[in-house]
Amino acid sequence: MPKLLDSYSIQRRSKTNKSFILTVNLESGLPPEMCEKWKRRSFACLPPELSHFRNPTSRVMAKKGADALIDFLRKEADMGNVWRYYTQLLIGNWMERFISLDNNPRAERIIAKGITYSQKTIDVYASYYNRYIKSDPFLNMDINKVDVPAARAFVARIGMKKTSDGRTLAGTRAFEITVDFVRMTFKEYWEDHQDWRNPFDRIDPPINSAGNPRDVLQEDEILKLFMPGVITDPLERAVAIAMFWAGLRRAEIFGLRYEDLDWKTPLLKINKAWKCFESKKKRTLGLPKWNKCREAPFPEDLQAAIKILQETYGLHKNGHVFCLKDGTIPGGRWIGRRLPKWMKNAGIEAAGRRIVPHSARHSLASCLEEAGVPLRYIQDILGHGSLKTTKRYLHTPQGKINEITKKIEQNAKPKEELLERPQIFKVC
């Protein structure tokens, strides 16, 4: 005669891990949904009412905790609270809530803190979701039943997909963003279901990829950029100085208004920046990146450039400092199309280097560090939330190597050919 199963079973995790795990069987008479919920669960997951049973030190104590849980669950089932322990939810239905602003759990939680949630972030998530995740069978699984092997297999399938240029996705920045998005959605589910087991907690996140590295302009190259006759248009010159000498982002430059210019101190008050700046239809004026308002340097050269800009183009009714002659604000690619021309006019060799508009902030950070400016002050100028971010902007070692090689070349030339190089950044 077959042996009847008990209402529950208790096992040790392993020989090295002496803790216990619990499985509630259908023989307990509880609804299948509750039994599924308590399949191979840690005693640490017991409800708050039974918290004193969460760390059994012996099998006897574990059995007492299991008996108490069975009694507790029966009372819950009698009161019709089965839904509290199990509600079917497809992973795809849950993830889709994060690719729009409506009914977005993460946006709701962040906005409740008084912080705005960027539409650009949602657009990025939607792009990667539709491109790499949407058709995967993983989305048809119940989020409450998914286990670690299923989650790991899903990540492996994502890694085997191809990028637009034919490369395997694994190891790319796109892979990192895609998997981080999935991990974020599962973590948000845990926020409201903290007795639920998140399978991604036992899977290491992707190793941070280097992404697209940005190179910098050295101090002597920045000097060449602002020599007379290189950047002749008043708006272009003022924008370039705001990039390289004040460390402003593009969205911050074109978000500056006349009241943000403190001529007496002098400082720039960075209180506004464009969101979704690349899209003229979607962009809106809001708080700066990470909602971090700050004060930035307002160097004399930028003051002079803005005065010339106002004399040439006049003051604009929209209140913005950096506008075209007709008062319109340039698009997101306006600077990117002009930067190569500026460098060509200055005779700066860019072959083999990735110089983009954001390189201006990297260049400023590296020059300030080389001049001995404290890292904390550089962080404040650039508006970074952490020193870890600021350190990624420092390219001084490469600059030092270039400087040493130039000195070797100069020592091989007659002394009369050596020209003294002016210094922009000085430590007071």
C-alpha angles and dihedrals in degrees: 000000000000117000114253116238119241124239088261142003129221126204138172114245095231143318091272096041108058096188121112134240125206133213121190110211129211087245086076088075091236121136114275090244091061092045091051090051092054098047111132093340128163119247085235086075094064112127119265090258089065098037091127088068096052098099109041113184096195140027090253091057090045091055091050089052092048092050090050091050093050091052090047093050092048090055090048091050091049089054091050095248095136090117089064090067103037135021119161113238126168115227090229092055090050096047093048089065089068097056095066134043094238114094090353108160095202094047091049092052094047095043089050087064090057094257123128119237115223119238087207090064090053091048090053091050091048091051094053093040093054094042103045112009111034099082098042117116089226087081091064092062124099108254090219093057102040114116136197097267091052092049092047092049089051092053089049092053091050090051092054094056120103130248122226090268094051100258123135108261096227112098095023130111088246090059091050093050093045095051092042089055091054092046090050093053092050091048090052089053089053090053089070097031105043094164088059120101112239107210092203091063087076095046119079114237119244117281109260108261122218092239117195106337118218121218124213139227115241121234094261090050091052088052090053090050092061099041114124114280096021100094107020104164109093094222094046092049093049092048092048092052091048088053101045103030103031098032096228124162118236093251089050095049094054091041093060115115130195093256089057091066111093102193096176102055088023109232141129115236107216101200101135139042136168119262116213086009094174092064117066090196098050103032119112133176113252143134120320122267113304086008087275111151114194147159118255131193117276101200122196093249090056091048090053092045092052092049090052089046091053092046091050103038099022128222117309126227092226089065096235120136100210110053138132119257092271092052097254120135115239120248128256094267096046094099094039091058093050102042095076090051092051091051093047091051089050093050093241113159110225100171111131093011131098105225112174132160091269088057086079091071091047090049093050092048092050094047092049092050091049088052090055100254111158115257092236091058091049088052091053093048093052094041097235121166094218141022089237089068092047092053090060088061094058116098098163098128091061090045091052091051090052090047092052093049090050090052090052090052092046093051088058091057128077112272093240089065093059114101124198110246116222118231123230101183117054130171112233 
